[in-house]
Amino acid sequence: MRTLFVIDPIDTFNLQGDSSWMLMVETARRGWPQAWCLVTDLRVRNGKAVTQARNLEVDVNAWSYRYDAEQEEPLDAFDVVWMRKDPPFNMDYIFATYILDLALKTTLILNDPRSIKASNEKMVALQWPEFCPPTLVTNRIPEIVAFAEAHDRIVLKPWDGNGGRGVLVTDRDDRNLRSMAECSPARAARIASCSAICLRCAKATNASSSWTASPWAGFTGCPLKATTGATCTSARRCTPASSPPGILISAPPSAPASRPRASCLSAST
């Protein structure tokens, strides 16, 4: 099962927390040969997708790696290609998915480049609003301020960012709230998506869910309680031993259980 990872330069990885690195470790643990390349290495020659691949060896015990010099290879020389390039989701990224489209008949591309183009990772969840906290998508600063006033504490987060970059926490009493909305990396001709969620409350649901392997199995958020401030009557708390990357699972100790919490995503137009 020969595997190619389309990534940012591997030497920039934080090996303690990068999910692409963990995929590489698991690939090595299974004994599958692997290689990596950059988005800028992808190109097309006579209708065939090719890249400059660097064969990669991962030492799962020493938590280290080494790789060979690059060499041109067609994408159909690989069984699996992982598209793991970090944001921004710009035209370079989009054209990379067009190149990956050409290899779909011979190679498993993860995620499918057609789905990458159609489903923004931060917006796709809004197709199921019943499973989302109350959410506002806007490019108007007054609406962000009003959202903070309605939900008390919010997180201002770049829509096209990753890894926690540019994330700011503020609340309705913060004198710098408007300035943060105007000057943060999440602003500057941006669309902002603001979401409110009660982090201390979770409603027990079907425990036989297909998510049983997840620490969040059997739970959904309670956005209505987050909106109304109603007392939580759930039988269990949303405090699993661990959480998926990027998921905040507890409110600050001083916050009352019924206080609504919010997150705010910002996006480049």
Backbone as CSV, one residue per row, in Angstrom:
resi,resn,N_x,N_y,N_z,CA_x,CA_y,CA_z,C_x,C_y,C_z
1,MET,0.864,-1.191,0.000,0.000,0.000,0.000,0.897,1.236,0.000
2,ARG,1.363,1.630,-1.163,2.263,2.773,-1.250,1.465,4.068,-1.112
3,THR,1.957,4.956,-0.259,1.194,6.136,0.137,1.988,7.408,-0.117
4,LEU,1.294,8.430,-0.634,1.892,9.746,-0.843,1.136,10.765,-0.008
5,PHE,1.873,11.622,0.687,1.282,12.713,1.453,1.595,14.037,0.767
6,VAL,0.562,14.780,0.403,0.727,16.135,-0.130,0.596,17.077,1.059
7,ILE,1.706,17.688,1.453,1.764,18.403,2.731,2.554,19.701,2.592
8,ASP,2.604,20.446,3.679,3.569,21.528,3.805,4.937,20.903,4.069
9,PRO,6.033,21.668,3.986,7.355,21.077,4.224,7.390,20.304,5.540
10,ILE,7.787,19.057,5.476,7.735,18.200,6.658,8.641,18.718,7.770
11,ASP,9.692,19.439,7.415,10.609,19.955,8.432,9.978,21.069,9.270
12,THR,8.811,21.551,8.875,8.109,22.571,9.664,7.085,21.951,10.614
13,PHE,6.936,20.639,10.599,5.925,19.976,11.422,6.250,20.081,12.906
14,ASN,5.218,20.204,13.710,5.319,19.997,15.154,4.969,18.538,15.400
15,LEU,5.964,17.712,15.632,5.742,16.274,15.719,4.933,15.871,16.937
16,GLN,4.735,16.788,17.865,3.968,16.460,19.064,2.461,16.606,18.855
17,GLY,2.051,17.246,17.757,0.623,17.465,17.631,0.092,17.512,16.214
18,ASP,0.929,17.253,15.224,0.478,17.350,13.843,-0.241,16.067,13.423
19,SER,-1.468,16.203,12.958,-2.251,15.021,12.598,-1.699,14.321,11.359
20,SER,-1.085,15.073,10.436,-0.472,14.437,9.269,0.701,13.561,9.695
21,TRP,1.468,14.040,10.667,2.572,13.239,11.191,2.048,11.942,11.805
22,MET,0.936,12.005,12.510,0.376,10.803,13.115,-0.063,9.802,12.047
23,LEU,-0.577,10.301,10.928,-0.919,9.408,9.823,0.330,8.745,9.256
24,MET,1.416,9.497,9.184,2.675,8.934,8.702,3.208,7.871,9.655
25,VAL,3.100,8.137,10.950,3.539,7.159,11.945,2.741,5.868,11.803
26,GLU,1.433,5.986,11.653,0.590,4.795,11.514,0.896,4.058,10.215
27,THR,1.156,4.808,9.145,1.536,4.183,7.878,2.812,3.374,8.040
28,ALA,3.803,3.947,8.738,5.061,3.238,8.979,4.835,2.011,9.859
29,ARG,3.969,2.142,10.853,3.706,1.033,11.761,3.101,-0.160,11.026
30,ARG,2.380,0.138,9.962,1.783,-0.925,9.159,2.733,-1.454,8.091
31,GLY,3.908,-0.841,7.997,4.900,-1.327,7.058,4.666,-0.910,5.623
32,TRP,3.881,0.129,5.414,3.605,0.587,4.059,4.645,1.613,3.625
33,PRO,5.189,1.486,2.424,6.121,2.508,1.923,5.389,3.825,1.700
34,GLN,6.088,4.923,1.968,5.439,6.222,1.843,6.407,7.269,1.316
35,ALA,5.820,8.350,0.820,6.591,9.479,0.294,5.784,10.740,0.562
36,TRP,6.439,11.892,0.342,5.724,13.151,0.513,6.106,14.121,-0.586
37,CYS,5.235,15.110,-0.800,5.514,16.155,-1.776,4.790,17.423,-1.360
38,LEU,5.116,18.511,-2.015,4.463,19.796,-1.803,3.371,20.004,-2.847
39,VAL,2.441,20.892,-2.550,1.425,21.248,-3.538,2.085,21.774,-4.808
40,THR,3.155,22.540,-4.643,3.843,23.118,-5.803,4.592,22.075,-6.624
41,ASP,4.723,20.852,-6.096,5.361,19.771,-6.856,4.394,19.107,-7.827
42,LEU,3.094,19.301,-7.618,2.091,18.672,-8.474,2.028,19.378,-9.824
43,ARG,1.924,18.602,-10.885,1.790,19.184,-12.217,1.204,18.136,-13.155
44,VAL,0.937,18.541,-14.375,0.322,17.654,-15.359,1.174,17.648,-16.615
45,ARG,1.450,16.446,-17.110,2.185,16.313,-18.365,1.387,15.396,-19.286
46,ASN,0.932,15.953,-20.401,0.148,15.188,-21.370,-1.046,14.491,-20.723
47,GLY,-1.729,15.232,-19.867,-2.940,14.706,-19.254,-2.716,13.774,-18.090
48,LYS,-1.470,13.606,-17.662,-1.166,12.688,-16.564,-0.607,13.465,-15.378
49,ALA,-1.171,13.239,-14.202,-0.722,13.930,-12.992,0.584,13.325,-12.496
50,VAL,1.571,14.193,-12.261,2.874,13.753,-11.757,3.280,14.664,-10.603
51,THR,4.314,14.253,-9.885,4.818,15.069,-8.786,6.286,14.780,-8.557
52,GLN,6.907,15.595,-7.719,8.265,15.345,-7.250,8.151,14.709,-5.864
53,ALA,8.299,13.408,-5.794,8.098,12.674,-4.541,9.423,12.441,-3.833
54,ARG,9.361,12.451,-2.500,10.524,12.168,-1.663,10.187,10.959,-0.798
55,ASN,10.846,9.849,-1.041,10.591,8.653,-0.239,10.910,8.939,1.219
56,LEU,10.035,8.483,2.093,10.099,8.844,3.504,10.210,7.599,4.371
57,GLU,11.120,7.653,5.349,11.234,6.602,6.357,10.940,7.210,7.719
58,VAL,10.003,6.617,8.439,9.609,7.097,9.762,9.994,6.061,10.804
59,ASP,10.740,6.488,11.818,11.102,5.632,12.944,10.057,5.838,14.033
60,VAL,9.159,4.876,14.198,8.055,5.041,15.142,8.529,4.973,16.585
61,ASN,9.699,4.414,16.830,10.225,4.333,18.196,10.973,5.602,18.585
62,ALA,11.792,6.106,17.667,12.569,7.319,17.943,11.783,8.589,17.621
63,TRP,10.589,8.420,17.020,9.762,9.581,16.658,10.548,10.530,15.755
64,SER,11.156,9.948,14.738,11.991,10.731,13.830,11.766,10.238,12.402
65,TYR,12.388,10.920,11.456,12.191,10.566,10.056,13.416,10.944,9.246
66,ARG,13.484,10.390,8.064,14.462,10.788,7.068,13.813,10.616,5.703
67,TYR,14.290,11.390,4.724,13.714,11.245,3.394,14.792,11.411,2.339
68,ASP,14.524,10.834,1.172,15.463,10.859,0.061,15.276,12.123,-0.775
69,ALA,16.174,12.284,-1.725,16.041,13.390,-2.672,14.792,13.184,-3.524
70,GLU,14.237,14.273,-4.003,13.012,14.185,-4.794,13.268,13.525,-6.138
71,GLN,12.238,12.864,-6.637,12.288,12.272,-7.967,10.888,12.317,-8.575
72,GLU,10.819,12.505,-9.860,9.513,12.600,-10.506,8.833,11.242,-10.552
73,GLU,7.563,11.231,-10.171,6.763,10.010,-10.229,5.330,10.372,-10.593
74,PRO,4.661,9.502,-11.348,3.240,9.730,-11.617,2.412,9.405,-10.377
75,LEU,1.297,10.080,-10.215,0.459,9.807,-9.051,-0.120,8.403,-9.087
76,ASP,-0.257,7.823,-10.286,-0.799,6.467,-10.341,0.216,5.415,-9.892
77,ALA,1.434,5.860,-9.517,2.399,4.941,-8.916,2.087,4.703,-7.442
78,PHE,1.132,5.452,-6.905,0.758,5.332,-5.493,-0.645,4.743,-5.379
79,ASP,-0.832,3.954,-4.326,-2.160,3.390,-4.062,-3.072,4.415,-3.394
80,VAL,-2.469,5.249,-2.536,-3.229,6.241,-1.778,-2.490,7.570,-1.810
81,VAL,-3.226,8.659,-1.996,-2.673,10.005,-1.874,-3.499,10.754,-0.834
82,TRP,-2.813,11.233,0.204,-3.464,12.046,1.238,-3.224,13.515,0.921
83,MET,-4.306,14.276,0.725,-4.201,15.723,0.535,-4.261,16.373,1.913
84,ARG,-3.093,16.773,2.448,-3.004,17.258,3.823,-2.417,18.661,3.900
85,LYS,-2.481,19.390,2.808,-1.972,20.765,2.810,-2.802,21.623,3.751
86,ASP,-2.118,22.391,4.608,-2.809,23.302,5.515,-3.374,24.495,4.747
87,PRO,-4.381,25.178,5.323,-4.872,26.422,4.725,-3.730,27.422,4.576
88,PRO,-3.873,28.485,3.775,-5.141,29.004,3.260,-5.679,28.216,2.072
89,PHE,-6.994,28.217,1.967,-7.686,27.576,0.858,-7.763,28.586,-0.278
90,ASN,-6.663,28.709,-1.008,-6.572,29.719,-2.061,-6.580,29.044,-3.433
91,MET,-6.301,29.819,-4.480,-6.359,29.262,-5.830,-5.281,28.218,-6.063
92,ASP,-4.116,28.346,-5.412,-3.095,27.304,-5.531,-3.634,25.978,-5.006
93,TYR,-4.346,26.057,-3.900,-4.941,24.864,-3.302,-5.992,24.275,-4.248
94,ILE,-6.842,25.144,-4.792,-7.905,24.674,-5.683,-7.328,24.020,-6.932
95,PHE,-6.313,24.635,-7.526,-5.728,24.042,-8.726,-5.024,22.728,-8.416
96,ALA,-4.513,22.580,-7.198,-3.945,21.289,-6.798,-5.017,20.205,-6.814
97,THR,-6.231,20.560,-6.389,-7.308,19.562,-6.426,-7.691,19.218,-7.862
98,TYR,-7.566,20.171,-8.788,-7.833,19.856,-10.189,-6.835,18.820,-10.703
99,ILE,-5.593,18.952,-10.291,-4.579,17.971,-10.695,-4.882,16.611,-10.081
100,LEU,-5.266,16.611,-8.812,-5.598,15.348,-8.155,-6.795,14.674,-8.814
101,ASP,-7.711,15.468,-9.366,-8.861,14.895,-10.074,-8.422,13.920,-11.164
102,LEU,-7.297,14.203,-11.793,-6.835,13.387,-12.916,-6.349,12.015,-12.481
103,ALA,-6.114,11.832,-11.183,-5.620,10.541,-10.690,-6.708,9.706,-10.029
104,LEU,-7.938,10.191,-10.024,-9.004,9.499,-9.297,-9.311,8.107,-9.843
105,LYS,-9.085,7.882,-11.128,-9.416,6.583,-11.714,-8.447,5.483,-11.290
106,THR,-7.253,5.856,-10.871,-6.235,4.849,-10.560,-5.807,4.840,-9.105
107,THR,-6.079,5.922,-8.391,-5.536,6.100,-7.041,-6.630,6.588,-6.101
108,LEU,-6.592,6.097,-4.867,-7.514,6.582,-3.843,-6.997,7.915,-3.320
109,ILE,-7.759,8.982,-3.498,-7.370,10.312,-3.034,-8.193,10.641,-1.797
110,LEU,-7.509,10.977,-0.713,-8.164,11.315,0.552,-7.737,12.717,0.990
111,ASN,-8.727,13.615,1.173,-10.132,13.438,0.842,-10.336,13.619,-0.658
112,ASP,-11.472,13.120,-1.144,-11.784,13.256,-2.556,-11.682,14.730,-2.949
113,PRO,-10.874,15.061,-3.968,-10.691,16.474,-4.332,-11.985,17.162,-4.744
114,ARG,-12.946,16.397,-5.250,-14.238,17.002,-5.599,-14.978,17.448,-4.338
115,SER,-14.850,16.658,-3.286,-15.493,17.020,-2.022,-14.783,18.190,-1.359
116,ILE,-13.460,18.246,-1.501,-12.706,19.360,-0.928,-13.180,20.683,-1.519
117,LYS,-13.398,20.681,-2.825,-13.848,21.916,-3.487,-15.276,22.274,-3.097
118,ALA,-16.093,21.262,-2.860,-17.516,21.504,-2.613,-17.847,21.758,-1.153
119,SER,-16.990,21.312,-0.237,-17.350,21.331,1.185,-16.242,21.968,2.006
120,ASN,-16.403,23.234,2.316,-15.454,23.886,3.214,-15.565,23.272,4.596
121,GLU,-14.439,22.963,5.200,-14.446,22.213,6.453,-15.138,22.941,7.596
122,LYS,-15.155,24.267,7.550,-15.784,25.008,8.636,-17.240,25.357,8.347
123,MET,-17.647,25.303,7.089,-19.016,25.663,6.739,-19.908,24.451,6.513
124,VAL,-19.313,23.314,6.197,-20.128,22.156,5.832,-21.025,21.706,6.977
125,ALA,-20.580,21.895,8.213,-21.390,21.467,9.358,-22.701,22.227,9.446
126,LEU,-22.751,23.416,8.858,-23.968,24.224,8.927,-25.096,23.645,8.082
127,GLN,-24.807,22.605,7.314,-25.871,21.907,6.605,-26.724,21.070,7.558
128,TRP,-26.234,20.890,8.787,-26.973,20.162,9.817,-27.100,21.067,11.044
129,PRO,-27.879,22.141,10.935,-27.950,23.121,12.025,-28.468,22.541,13.325
130,GLU,-29.227,21.448,13.248,-29.750,20.860,14.481,-28.648,20.289,15.361
131,PHE,-27.466,20.057,14.781,-26.342,19.551,15.548,-25.297,20.632,15.821
132,CYS,-25.633,21.873,15.487,-24.694,22.982,15.644,-25.212,23.965,16.690
133,PRO,-24.315,24.682,17.335,-24.750,25.783,18.199,-25.312,26.913,17.347
134,PRO,-26.055,27.842,17.942,-26.535,29.004,17.181,-25.371,29.689,16.470
135,THR,-25.539,29.960,15.181,-24.421,30.414,14.354,-24.822,31.602,13.495
136,LEU,-23.918,32.550,13.381,-24.093,33.732,12.535,-22.925,33.810,11.568
137,VAL,-23.197,34.004,10.284,-22.153,34.216,9.285,-22.328,35.623,8.731
138,THR,-21.326,36.456,8.873,-21.456,37.867,8.492,-20.088,38.485,8.261
139,ASN,-20.054,39.621,7.560,-18.832,40.417,7.466,-19.022,41.780,8.119
140,ARG,-20.065,41.897,8.956,-20.389,43.167,9.607,-19.947,43.139,11.068
141,ILE,-19.037,44.062,11.407,-18.522,44.126,12.770,-19.632,44.375,13.790
142,PRO,-20.598,45.268,13.536,-21.663,45.459,14.527,-22.400,44.165,14.872
143,GLU,-22.532,43.271,13.904,-23.210,42.011,14.180,-22.358,41.108,15.071
144,ILE,-21.032,41.169,14.902,-20.150,40.408,15.785,-20.265,40.930,17.209
145,VAL,-20.286,42.256,17.350,-20.427,42.866,18.675,-21.764,42.472,19.296
146,ALA,-22.826,42.525,18.510,-24.148,42.145,19.022,-24.180,40.677,19.416
147,PHE,-23.471,39.857,18.668,-23.408,38.432,18.994,-22.724,38.225,20.337
148,ALA,-21.640,38.963,20.565,-20.947,38.869,21.855,-21.845,39.334,22.991
149,GLU,-22.593,40.383,22.753,-23.499,40.885,23.793,-24.593,39.873,24.112
150,ALA,-25.009,39.117,23.115,-26.076,38.134,23.315,-25.577,36.865,23.988
151,HIS,-24.305,36.524,23.743,-23.796,35.238,24.222,-22.651,35.378,25.219
152,ASP,-22.378,36.591,25.646,-21.387,36.871,26.685,-19.972,36.671,26.186
153,ARG,-19.492,35.471,26.133,-18.091,35.222,25.796,-17.987,34.530,24.441
154,ILE,-17.089,35.009,23.601,-16.942,34.432,22.268,-15.472,34.192,21.947
155,VAL,-15.263,33.353,20.959,-13.942,33.117,20.391,-13.957,33.627,18.961
156,LEU,-13.017,34.483,18.632,-12.884,35.029,17.281,-11.829,34.203,16.564
157,LYS,-12.250,33.541,15.500,-11.369,32.558,14.865,-11.349,32.740,13.358
158,PRO,-10.167,32.783,12.732,-10.100,32.911,11.269,-10.732,31.703,10.587
159,TRP,-11.577,31.980,9.626,-12.254,30.923,8.887,-11.264,30.120,8.053
160,ASP,-10.232,30.784,7.523,-9.284,30.107,6.644,-7.983,29.774,7.355
161,GLY,-7.999,29.761,8.687,-6.789,29.454,9.441,-6.738,28.000,9.871
162,ASN,-5.737,27.701,10.687,-5.592,26.347,11.215,-4.629,26.374,12.383
163,GLY,-4.653,25.327,13.175,-3.689,25.180,14.254,-3.795,26.223,15.347
164,GLY,-4.938,26.880,15.478,-5.111,27.869,16.532,-4.552,29.239,16.218
165,ARG,-4.044,29.435,15.008,-3.461,30.732,14.657,-4.549,31.800,14.535
166,GLY,-4.298,32.955,15.139,-5.223,34.068,15.033,-6.471,33.951,15.876
167,VAL,-6.509,32.988,16.788,-7.697,32.794,17.622,-7.653,33.747,18.815
168,LEU,-8.747,34.467,19.043,-8.852,35.419,20.142,-10.101,35.119,20.962
169,VAL,-9.993,35.308,22.279,-11.132,35.135,23.176,-11.514,36.495,23.740
170,THR,-12.791,36.813,23.719,-13.267,38.086,24.242,-14.676,37.901,24.800
171,ASP,-15.232,38.949,25.385,-16.590,38.878,25.918,-17.258,40.239,25.784
172,ARG,-18.535,40.302,26.151,-19.316,41.514,25.923,-18.850,42.691,26.764
173,ASP,-18.117,42.428,27.856,-17.626,43.501,28.717,-16.226,43.976,28.338
174,ASP,-15.635,43.358,27.341,-14.281,43.710,26.921,-14.309,45.046,26.176
175,ARG,-13.589,46.047,26.702,-13.556,47.360,26.050,-12.905,47.295,24.676
176,ASN,-12.118,46.260,24.454,-11.417,46.126,23.181,-12.161,45.229,22.194
177,LEU,-13.390,44.865,22.512,-14.134,43.931,21.666,-14.201,44.406,20.222
178,ARG,-14.650,45.644,20.015,-14.780,46.144,18.650,-13.424,46.218,17.956
179,SER,-12.402,46.668,18.685,-11.064,46.759,18.090,-10.540,45.384,17.711
180,MET,-10.811,44.403,18.555,-10.372,43.045,18.242,-11.056,42.543,16.982
181,ALA,-12.345,42.841,16.841,-13.073,42.420,15.645,-12.542,43.118,14.401
182,GLU,-12.137,44.388,14.554,-11.657,45.162,13.413,-10.223,44.827,13.030
183,CYS,-9.385,44.550,14.036,-7.945,44.464,13.797,-7.389,43.046,13.812
184,SER,-8.164,42.089,14.260,-7.636,40.733,14.369,-7.393,40.149,12.990
185,PRO,-6.543,39.096,12.899,-6.345,38.412,11.620,-7.642,37.844,11.075
186,ALA,-8.664,37.782,11.922,-9.949,37.254,11.482,-10.780,38.293,10.746
187,ARG,-10.284,39.507,10.626,-11.085,40.569,10.031,-10.606,40.868,8.604
188,ALA,-10.272,42.089,8.301,-9.756,42.544,7.009,-10.464,41.920,5.821
189,ALA,-11.582,42.477,5.442,-12.386,41.999,4.308,-12.771,40.543,4.497
190,ARG,-13.234,40.209,5.665,-13.537,38.830,6.003,-15.036,38.609,6.171
191,ILE,-15.406,37.366,6.067,-16.718,36.933,6.543,-16.484,36.263,7.882
192,ALA,-17.313,36.567,8.848,-17.168,35.967,10.174,-18.345,35.058,10.465
193,SER,-18.040,33.890,10.981,-19.081,32.967,11.410,-18.993,32.833,12.914
194,CYS,-20.038,33.209,13.632,-20.044,33.191,15.087,-20.968,32.100,15.584
195,SER,-20.485,31.301,16.514,-21.288,30.206,17.041,-21.295,30.247,18.552
196,ALA,-22.453,30.003,19.148,-22.585,29.954,20.604,-22.785,28.518,21.043
197,ILE,-22.163,28.151,22.150,-22.334,26.787,22.643,-22.162,26.750,24.148
198,CYS,-22.964,25.965,24.812,-22.827,25.754,26.251,-21.867,24.598,26.455
199,LEU,-20.646,24.888,26.895,-19.621,23.860,26.973,-19.793,22.923,28.158
200,ARG,-20.518,23.338,29.173,-20.678,22.494,30.345,-21.849,21.519,30.226
201,CYS,-22.728,21.763,29.250,-23.951,20.967,29.157,-23.895,20.056,27.938
202,ALA,-24.351,18.829,28.107,-24.497,17.920,26.977,-25.685,17.027,27.246
203,LYS,-26.389,16.694,26.204,-27.585,15.879,26.364,-27.284,14.452,25.951
204,ALA,-27.548,13.501,26.834,-27.325,12.100,26.516,-28.272,11.684,25.400
205,THR,-27.710,11.024,24.399,-28.525,10.558,23.286,-28.272,9.078,23.078
206,ASN,-28.502,8.608,21.885,-28.410,7.185,21.592,-27.005,6.654,21.833
207,ALA,-26.825,5.874,22.866,-25.506,5.360,23.222,-25.024,4.305,22.252
208,SER,-25.917,3.767,21.428,-25.517,2.756,20.458,-25.136,3.387,19.129
209,SER,-24.865,4.683,19.168,-24.480,5.413,17.972,-23.244,4.797,17.341
210,SER,-23.074,5.064,16.037,-21.890,4.563,15.341,-20.629,5.246,15.821
211,TRP,-20.752,6.264,16.701,-19.591,6.974,17.227,-19.052,6.323,18.492
212,THR,-19.379,5.076,18.752,-19.062,4.480,20.044,-17.569,4.453,20.337
213,ALA,-16.730,4.563,19.314,-15.288,4.570,19.556,-14.781,5.939,19.974
214,SER,-15.639,6.939,19.900,-15.232,8.306,20.203,-15.507,8.652,21.654
215,PRO,-14.660,9.501,22.280,-14.948,9.951,23.641,-16.209,10.789,23.709
216,TRP,-16.705,11.227,22.535,-17.942,12.007,22.496,-19.140,11.129,22.178
217,ALA,-18.977,9.780,22.230,-20.067,8.881,21.869,-21.298,9.150,22.724
218,GLY,-22.437,9.198,22.066,-23.684,9.340,22.797,-24.009,10.748,23.233
219,PHE,-23.262,11.759,22.748,-23.527,13.135,23.165,-23.798,14.028,21.966
220,THR,-24.682,14.980,22.159,-24.798,16.099,21.222,-24.848,17.365,22.046
221,GLY,-24.443,18.470,21.458,-24.479,19.737,22.177,-25.916,20.168,22.454
222,CYS,-26.082,21.114,23.342,-27.430,21.603,23.654,-27.514,23.079,23.296
223,PRO,-27.564,23.404,21.991,-27.558,24.804,21.572,-28.749,25.597,22.082
224,LEU,-29.906,24.959,22.284,-31.058,25.697,22.790,-30.814,26.166,24.208
225,LYS,-30.206,25.304,25.018,-29.867,25.709,26.378,-28.817,26.811,26.348
226,ALA,-27.893,26.721,25.381,-26.876,27.764,25.268,-27.514,29.100,24.925
227,THR,-28.561,29.055,24.118,-29.222,30.284,23.700,-30.083,30.872,24.811
228,THR,-30.840,30.008,25.484,-31.809,30.500,26.458,-31.251,30.608,27.860
229,GLY,-30.122,29.928,28.120,-29.573,29.915,29.470,-30.360,29.020,30.401
230,ALA,-31.175,28.113,29.835,-31.983,27.223,30.664,-31.101,26.289,31.475
231,THR,-31.627,25.836,32.585,-30.879,24.921,33.441,-30.695,23.589,32.733
232,CYS,-29.483,23.081,32.765,-29.202,21.807,32.116,-29.731,20.670,32.972
233,THR,-30.491,19.773,32.358,-31.030,18.624,33.082,-30.457,17.318,32.558
234,SER,-29.378,17.408,31.808,-28.810,16.189,31.240,-28.234,15.309,32.332
235,ALA,-28.225,14.020,32.058,-27.761,13.062,33.053,-26.246,13.005,33.116
236,ARG,-25.575,13.483,32.065,-24.130,13.360,32.009,-23.519,14.685,31.601
237,ARG,-22.253,14.847,31.907,-21.529,16.068,31.558,-20.643,15.811,30.353
238,CYS,-20.385,16.866,29.589,-19.545,16.695,28.403,-18.082,16.859,28.793
239,THR,-17.584,15.940,29.586,-16.199,15.999,30.047,-15.517,14.664,29.791
240,PRO,-15.363,14.259,28.511,-14.672,13.013,28.214,-13.209,13.114,28.597
241,ALA,-12.557,11.961,28.721,-11.151,11.948,29.118,-10.278,12.657,28.104
242,SER,-10.676,12.622,26.865,-9.925,13.309,25.818,-10.933,13.837,24.820
243,SER,-10.447,14.671,23.910,-11.371,15.243,22.939,-10.715,15.286,21.578
244,PRO,-11.531,15.334,20.508,-10.970,15.473,19.175,-10.169,16.760,19.069
245,PRO,-9.126,16.810,18.206,-8.325,18.025,18.066,-9.204,19.227,17.757
246,GLY,-8.939,20.326,18.465,-9.646,21.558,18.185,-10.967,21.709,18.900
247,ILE,-11.373,20.690,19.684,-12.641,20.767,20.397,-12.387,21.182,21.835
248,LEU,-13.011,22.279,22.258,-12.904,22.729,23.638,-13.940,21.991,24.453
249,ILE,-13.519,21.282,25.518,-14.460,20.425,26.220,-14.833,20.940,27.589
250,SER,-14.282,22.061,28.026,-14.672,22.578,29.331,-14.584,24.091,29.346
251,ALA,-15.468,24.689,30.116,-15.457,26.134,30.287,-14.506,26.493,31.408
252,PRO,-14.094,27.764,31.529,-13.252,28.178,32.644,-13.912,27.823,33.967
253,PRO,-13.137,27.443,34.998,-13.704,27.001,36.266,-14.674,27.988,36.884
254,SER,-14.474,29.281,36.653,-15.317,30.285,37.283,-16.662,30.461,36.593
255,ALA,-16.826,29.851,35.430,-18.051,30.056,34.664,-19.162,29.157,35.169
256,PRO,-20.368,29.686,35.395,-21.489,28.843,35.804,-21.899,27.901,34.691
257,ALA,-22.466,26.766,35.074,-22.784,25.730,34.099,-23.771,26.197,33.047
258,SER,-24.683,27.101,33.411,-25.731,27.493,32.473,-25.330,28.641,31.561
259,ARG,-24.152,29.227,31.793,-23.759,30.383,30.981,-23.448,29.946,29.558
260,PRO,-23.999,30.598,28.567,-23.716,30.242,27.184,-22.301,30.616,26.799
261,ARG,-21.731,29.832,25.942,-20.404,30.099,25.425,-20.504,30.232,23.915
262,ALA,-19.525,30.865,23.317,-19.622,31.113,21.886,-18.282,30.951,21.223
263,SER,-18.320,30.634,19.945,-17.115,30.643,19.128,-17.413,31.454,17.887
264,CYS,-16.389,32.122,17.378,-16.586,32.995,16.225,-15.548,32.649,15.184
265,LEU,-15.974,32.259,13.992,-15.077,31.905,12.913,-15.054,33.047,11.917
266,SER,-13.864,33.349,11.406,-13.776,34.410,10.407,-13.227,33.843,9.128
267,ALA,-13.664,34.371,8.005,-13.270,33.791,6.733,-12.918,34.857,5.729
268,SER,-11.965,34.518,4.893,-11.582,35.413,3.806,-12.626,35.356,2.709
269,THR,-12.997,36.503,2.184,-13.971,36.525,1.092,-13.266,36.264,-0.220
